[in-house]
């Protein structure tokens, strides 16, 4: 008798579910219209984000003369890889890559460790003058003495023409500390209290209890810090005159400003065995800029997928309460 109260569609849905299939819901016309608009909008934004990288890449492997005249827009023309071969011969390029890699790895690790530990300590009521030190650190986000006092301080500390001049100024970041503190505050205090009852000290609690729980925010900070370290070039401009300490971004900065002179250097560096190829695909200012740009951008792009699964959870911390 109960089946009299069900429509034919309800009965079909029940049979489909009993057979192990997924329920199929009939979508209205407005649902299809909204889905279409959503796909169009997100496809457009994806195109806007990806096209600049695609445009640079296809111009690096296309005929340099056509690239110089802006004739390469959507697909490569007269494909060749001479630009990459010639750019790899630029003096000091791999030394700069090594400096950028080292400052990114070392700087990111130290920044993450300091942000995590200080963020944790600022949540402990037993810390001496906790509120004062926290406000003191946060105040540096809003007040800046300027470049000249900063430079004079770096000179006094002996960090001019010193690799550690890339690392120490960025180790303590107030923004990252605030992120970690907010994340730690969302952890139930019972975890720390149970560890304290078992006799664990501050460092033990941080390493064994807090650190595993805050991995999402640490991954988020690692992404931010790595991108900042990799893209930084102003500190090289102000602090470094030794070419052995030039970073990759600083070389790119110089090459963009001096691309015409670099064009002559690259073309003249080609060996005699490749003269014919060099004449056919002679490097110009545009091809040099774009090829070096690809060399600089690709490594940091490849890092993101490894942290992406932590990124969303870490950056959304505090967005939902309760």
VEXDREN-2710 file (C-alpha; in Angstrom, 1 decimal):
% VEXDREN-2710
k/r/px/py/pz
1/UNK/0.0/0.0/0.0
2/UNK/2.8/2.4/0.7
3/UNK/4.0/2.2/-2.9
4/UNK/0.8/4.1/-3.9
5/UNK/2.3/7.3/-2.5
6/UNK/5.4/7.2/-4.7
7/UNK/5.5/8.5/-8.3
8/UNK/6.9/6.6/-11.2
9/UNK/10.1/8.7/-11.1
10/UNK/10.5/7.9/-7.4
11/UNK/10.2/4.2/-8.1
12/UNK/12.7/4.3/-10.9
13/UNK/15.2/6.2/-8.6
14/UNK/14.7/3.6/-5.9
15/UNK/15.3/0.7/-8.3
16/UNK/18.4/2.4/-9.6
17/UNK/19.8/2.9/-6.1
18/UNK/19.1/-0.8/-5.2
19/UNK/21.0/-1.9/-8.2
20/UNK/24.1/0.0/-7.0
21/UNK/23.8/2.8/-9.4
22/UNK/24.0/6.5/-8.7
23/UNK/20.8/8.6/-8.4
24/UNK/20.1/10.6/-11.5
25/UNK/18.5/13.9/-11.0
26/UNK/16.7/15.8/-13.8
27/UNK/18.3/19.2/-14.2
28/UNK/16.2/22.2/-15.2
29/UNK/16.9/24.6/-18.0
30/UNK/18.2/27.3/-15.6
31/UNK/20.7/24.7/-14.1
32/UNK/22.1/24.2/-17.6
33/UNK/22.4/27.9/-18.2
34/UNK/24.2/28.5/-15.0
35/UNK/26.6/25.6/-15.6
36/UNK/27.3/27.0/-19.1
37/UNK/28.0/30.5/-17.7
38/UNK/30.2/29.1/-15.0
39/UNK/32.3/27.1/-17.5
40/UNK/32.7/30.1/-19.8
41/UNK/33.7/32.4/-16.9
42/UNK/36.3/30.0/-15.4
43/UNK/37.6/29.1/-18.9
44/UNK/38.2/32.8/-19.6
45/UNK/40.0/33.3/-16.3
46/UNK/42.1/30.2/-16.8
47/UNK/43.0/31.5/-20.3
48/UNK/44.0/34.9/-18.9
49/UNK/46.2/33.3/-16.3
50/UNK/47.9/30.8/-18.5
51/UNK/48.2/32.7/-21.8
52/UNK/51.1/35.0/-20.7
53/UNK/53.3/31.9/-19.9
54/UNK/52.2/30.2/-23.1
55/UNK/52.9/33.3/-25.2
56/UNK/56.4/33.7/-23.8
57/UNK/57.2/30.0/-24.4
58/UNK/56.0/29.9/-28.0
59/UNK/58.0/33.0/-28.7
60/UNK/61.2/31.5/-27.3
61/UNK/60.9/28.5/-29.8
62/UNK/59.7/30.5/-32.8
63/UNK/61.6/32.3/-35.5
64/UNK/63.2/35.3/-33.7
65/UNK/62.5/37.7/-36.5
66/UNK/58.8/36.9/-36.4
67/UNK/58.8/37.1/-32.6
68/UNK/60.5/40.5/-32.8
69/UNK/57.8/41.8/-35.1
70/UNK/55.0/40.4/-32.9
71/UNK/53.8/37.8/-35.5
72/UNK/53.7/34.9/-33.0
73/UNK/50.5/35.0/-31.0
74/UNK/48.8/31.6/-30.6
75/UNK/51.1/28.9/-32.0
76/UNK/54.8/28.7/-32.7
77/UNK/56.2/29.4/-36.1
78/UNK/59.4/27.8/-37.5
79/UNK/60.2/25.9/-34.3
80/UNK/63.8/25.9/-33.0
81/UNK/65.6/25.6/-29.7
82/UNK/68.6/27.7/-30.5
83/UNK/67.6/30.4/-28.0
84/UNK/67.9/28.0/-25.1
85/UNK/71.2/26.7/-26.2
86/UNK/72.6/30.2/-26.6
87/UNK/71.2/31.4/-23.3
88/UNK/72.7/28.5/-21.4
89/UNK/76.1/29.7/-22.6
90/UNK/75.7/33.1/-20.9
91/UNK/78.5/33.6/-18.4
92/UNK/77.4/33.4/-14.7
93/UNK/73.9/32.1/-15.4
94/UNK/74.3/28.8/-13.6
95/UNK/76.1/30.5/-10.7
96/UNK/73.2/32.9/-10.3
97/UNK/70.8/29.9/-10.5
98/UNK/72.8/28.3/-7.6
99/UNK/72.6/31.4/-5.5
100/UNK/68.8/31.8/-6.1
101/UNK/68.3/28.1/-5.3
102/UNK/70.3/28.2/-2.1
103/UNK/68.7/31.4/-0.8
104/UNK/65.3/30.0/-1.6
105/UNK/65.8/26.7/0.2
106/UNK/67.8/28.0/3.2
107/UNK/65.7/31.2/3.6
108/UNK/62.4/29.3/3.3
109/UNK/63.4/26.7/5.9
110/UNK/64.6/29.3/8.5
111/UNK/61.5/31.5/7.9
112/UNK/59.1/28.6/8.4
113/UNK/60.9/27.4/11.5
114/UNK/61.0/30.9/13.1
115/UNK/57.4/31.7/12.2
116/UNK/56.1/28.3/13.6
117/UNK/58.0/28.6/16.9
118/UNK/57.3/32.2/17.6
119/UNK/53.7/31.8/16.6
120/UNK/53.5/28.9/19.1
121/UNK/55.3/30.8/21.8
122/UNK/53.0/33.8/21.5
123/UNK/50.1/31.5/22.4
124/UNK/51.6/30.4/25.7
125/UNK/50.6/32.4/28.7
126/UNK/53.8/31.4/30.5
127/UNK/55.9/33.4/28.1
128/UNK/57.5/36.4/29.7
129/UNK/55.9/39.7/28.5
130/UNK/54.1/37.8/25.8
131/UNK/51.7/40.5/24.9
132/UNK/54.4/43.2/24.7
133/UNK/56.6/41.1/22.4
134/UNK/53.8/40.1/20.2
135/UNK/52.7/43.7/19.8
136/UNK/56.3/44.8/19.2
137/UNK/56.6/42.3/16.3
138/UNK/53.3/43.2/14.8
139/UNK/54.1/46.9/14.9
140/UNK/56.9/46.3/12.5
141/UNK/54.3/45.5/9.8
142/UNK/53.1/49.1/9.9
143/UNK/56.2/51.1/10.6
144/UNK/59.3/51.1/8.3
145/UNK/62.4/53.3/8.8
146/UNK/63.1/53.3/5.0
147/UNK/65.8/52.0/2.7
148/UNK/68.7/54.2/3.9
149/UNK/68.5/53.3/7.6
150/UNK/68.0/49.7/6.5
151/UNK/71.1/49.8/4.3
152/UNK/73.2/51.4/7.0
153/UNK/72.1/48.7/9.4
154/UNK/73.1/46.0/6.9
155/UNK/76.6/47.7/6.5
156/UNK/77.1/47.7/10.3
157/UNK/76.1/44.0/10.5
158/UNK/78.6/43.1/7.8
159/UNK/76.0/41.8/5.4
160/UNK/77.1/43.7/2.3
161/UNK/78.5/41.4/-0.3
162/UNK/77.6/38.5/2.0
163/UNK/75.3/35.6/1.1
164/UNK/73.6/35.8/4.5
165/UNK/72.4/39.3/3.6
166/UNK/69.8/37.4/1.6
167/UNK/68.7/35.3/4.5
168/UNK/68.7/37.1/7.8
169/UNK/66.5/40.1/6.9
170/UNK/63.6/37.8/5.9
171/UNK/63.9/35.2/8.7
172/UNK/61.4/36.9/11.1
173/UNK/58.2/37.9/9.2
174/UNK/55.4/39.4/11.3
175/UNK/52.7/38.3/8.8
176/UNK/53.8/34.6/8.9
177/UNK/54.0/34.7/12.7
178/UNK/50.4/36.0/12.9
179/UNK/49.3/33.2/10.5
180/UNK/50.9/30.6/12.7
181/UNK/49.6/32.1/15.9
182/UNK/46.1/32.0/14.6
183/UNK/46.4/28.4/13.5
184/UNK/47.9/27.3/16.8
185/UNK/45.1/29.0/18.7
186/UNK/42.6/26.8/16.8
187/UNK/44.2/23.7/18.2
188/UNK/42.4/22.3/21.3
189/UNK/44.4/23.3/24.4
190/UNK/43.7/19.8/25.9
191/UNK/46.5/18.4/23.6
192/UNK/49.1/20.7/25.2
193/UNK/47.8/20.2/28.7
194/UNK/47.9/16.4/28.4
195/UNK/51.5/16.6/27.2
196/UNK/52.4/18.9/30.1
197/UNK/50.9/16.5/32.6
198/UNK/53.1/13.7/31.0
199/UNK/56.1/16.0/31.7
200/UNK/56.8/17.3/28.2
201/UNK/58.6/20.6/28.0
202/UNK/58.1/23.6/25.7
203/UNK/60.3/22.3/22.9
204/UNK/59.0/18.8/23.2
205/UNK/55.4/20.0/22.9
206/UNK/56.2/22.2/19.9
207/UNK/58.1/19.4/18.0
208/UNK/55.9/16.4/18.9
209/UNK/52.4/18.0/19.3
210/UNK/52.2/21.3/17.5
211/UNK/54.4/20.8/14.5
212/UNK/52.5/17.8/13.0
213/UNK/49.2/19.5/13.5
214/UNK/50.1/22.8/11.8
215/UNK/51.6/21.3/8.6
216/UNK/48.9/23.0/6.4
217/UNK/49.9/26.5/7.5
218/UNK/53.6/25.7/7.3
219/UNK/53.1/24.6/3.7
220/UNK/51.3/27.8/3.0
221/UNK/54.1/29.9/4.5
222/UNK/56.7/27.8/2.7
223/UNK/55.0/28.7/-0.7
224/UNK/54.8/32.4/0.2
225/UNK/58.4/32.5/1.5
226/UNK/59.9/30.5/-1.4
227/UNK/58.2/32.8/-4.0
228/UNK/59.4/35.9/-2.2
229/UNK/63.0/34.6/-2.0
230/UNK/63.1/33.4/-5.6
231/UNK/61.6/36.6/-7.0
232/UNK/63.7/39.1/-4.9
233/UNK/66.3/41.2/-6.7
234/UNK/66.2/44.6/-4.9
235/UNK/68.4/43.3/-2.0
236/UNK/71.0/42.2/-4.7
237/UNK/70.8/45.7/-6.3
238/UNK/71.4/47.4/-2.9
239/UNK/73.8/45.1/-1.1
240/UNK/75.8/43.1/-3.7
241/UNK/78.6/44.2/-6.1
242/UNK/80.3/40.8/-6.3
243/UNK/79.1/39.1/-9.4
244/UNK/79.5/35.7/-7.8
245/UNK/76.6/36.5/-5.5
246/UNK/74.2/37.8/-8.2
247/UNK/70.8/36.1/-8.1
248/UNK/69.0/34.8/-11.1
249/UNK/66.3/37.5/-10.8
250/UNK/68.9/40.2/-10.7
251/UNK/70.5/38.9/-13.9
252/UNK/67.0/38.9/-15.5
253/UNK/66.6/42.5/-14.3
254/UNK/69.9/43.4/-15.9
255/UNK/69.2/41.5/-19.1
256/UNK/65.8/43.2/-19.6
257/UNK/67.5/46.6/-19.2
258/UNK/70.5/45.7/-21.3
259/UNK/68.9/43.2/-23.7
260/UNK/70.5/44.8/-26.8
261/UNK/74.0/44.5/-25.5
262/UNK/73.3/41.0/-24.3
263/UNK/72.1/40.1/-27.8
264/UNK/75.5/40.9/-29.1
265/UNK/77.2/38.9/-26.4
266/UNK/75.0/35.8/-26.9
267/UNK/75.4/35.8/-30.7
268/UNK/79.2/36.2/-30.4
269/UNK/79.4/33.3/-27.9
270/UNK/78.2/30.8/-30.4
271/UNK/80.9/28.4/-31.5
272/UNK/82.1/28.4/-35.1
273/UNK/80.5/25.0/-35.7
274/UNK/77.1/26.6/-35.1
275/UNK/77.6/29.7/-37.2
276/UNK/75.0/28.6/-39.8
277/UNK/72.4/28.0/-37.2
278/UNK/73.3/31.2/-35.5
279/UNK/72.7/33.2/-38.7
280/UNK/69.4/31.4/-39.3
281/UNK/68.1/32.0/-35.7
282/UNK/70.1/35.0/-34.6
283/UNK/69.1/36.0/-31.1
284/UNK/67.5/39.4/-30.7
285/UNK/66.5/41.5/-27.6
286/UNK/63.0/40.1/-27.5
287/UNK/64.0/36.4/-27.7
288/UNK/66.7/36.9/-25.0
289/UNK/64.2/38.6/-22.6
290/UNK/61.7/35.8/-23.1
291/UNK/64.1/32.9/-22.9
292/UNK/65.7/34.1/-19.7
293/UNK/62.2/34.8/-18.3
294/UNK/61.2/31.2/-19.0
295/UNK/64.5/30.0/-17.3
296/UNK/63.6/32.0/-14.2
297/UNK/59.9/31.3/-14.0
298/UNK/59.7/27.5/-14.6
299/UNK/61.5/26.3/-11.4
300/UNK/59.2/28.2/-9.0
301/UNK/56.1/27.0/-11.0
302/UNK/57.1/23.4/-10.6
303/UNK/57.3/23.7/-6.8
304/UNK/53.6/24.7/-6.4
305/UNK/52.0/21.3/-7.1
306/UNK/53.8/19.7/-4.2
307/UNK/52.3/22.1/-1.7
308/UNK/48.9/22.7/-3.3
309/UNK/47.1/20.1/-1.2
310/UNK/48.1/22.0/1.9
311/UNK/47.7/25.4/0.5
312/UNK/43.9/25.7/0.5
313/UNK/43.4/24.4/4.0
314/UNK/46.2/26.5/5.4
315/UNK/45.1/29.8/3.9
316/UNK/41.5/29.3/4.8
317/UNK/42.2/28.9/8.5
318/UNK/40.0/31.1/10.6
319/UNK/37.5/31.6/7.8
320/UNK/35.0/29.3/9.5
321/UNK/34.3/29.5/13.3
322/UNK/32.5/27.0/15.5
END
